[in-house]
Amino acid sequence: MLKLEDNPPITWPENKTIRDMQGTWWVAHTKARNEKALASQMIHLKIQYFLPLIQKVHKRSRRVFRTMLPLFSGYVFFCGDEQARLSVLKTNRTAKIIAVTDQQRLIDELYPIEQALRNGFNLLPCEYVRPGQRCRIMAGPLMGTEGILVKTQNQTRLVLQVDMLGQASSLEIDADMLEPVN
């Protein structure tokens, strides 16, 4: 288990957002529990990537352990040319590489997740939600972000979907910060 500071950054290079990265986007479907190791290898190979990580707290026999886990288990998003794709395949940490047919749509779906993580929001993996009531955040650091409104117990959550993977994440938000999207 890695110490928190030994985990790879969510994007590499760290000073770039996924919208700044140049090249073709690919999705590496990794072998089991190889996401962070693949990201570390991508740094050494100088391949730009996005690996959304969330903090998980475990308690065992009076001790508290904090670990970073992938938000989308089994997936690392990377950007580059055909040579980068081949380099990732050669790491022996991937099961397959998924071609992204709609590059802009993938970036548009991943960017709010990146911004939520960078701004300290606590994202949680959740079930992929079929299209329903779409909402937009009206103010704050995630202003303009669109997602699907979900009510759970005493919480209002906004689901951020990645259609290509059939996966999603959600963040808690005050319902007063949302407006319906027509």
C-alpha positions, 0 to 999 in steps of 0.5 A: 500500500502506497503512502498518500504522497507516493501516489501518482498525480491525477494528471500528468503533467501536473500543471496541465488540465485534460483540456490542455493536453494535445494528441489523441485520447485513448482509454487503457482498460488495465489488468486488475489493480494496475491503474496507479502502477500504469500511471507511474510508468506513463510518467517515466514514458512521458505520456500524458494521462488522467487518472481520477483518484479518490481517498478511501479510509479503512479502519483495522484494529484501532488503526486508520489507513488512508488510501487513494483508489481509482474512481473508475476501477480498471481505467486510465485515460491517456493522450498521445500518438500511436507511439504512446498507444504502443508504449502503453500496450508494452507495459504489460499492465493493460488488458486492452486499449479502447479507441475514443471515437468522440474525442471532444465528448470524452473531454467534456465528460471528464473535465468536470470530474477533474475540476471537482477533484482539483477543488476538493469535492468528495466524489463517490463512484455510483451506478450509471444513471440512465438519462433523466433530469439534467441539471446545471450548477449555477455558481461556484468553482463548478459553475456550468457543470451539467449532470443528473440530479439524484436524491438519496436519503437527506442528500442531493447529489449530481451524477457526472457520467462518462457514457463511453465507459458506462460509469459515473461518479456523484458529488453532494451539492446543495439543490439551491445551486442547481437549475434544470437544463431544457 
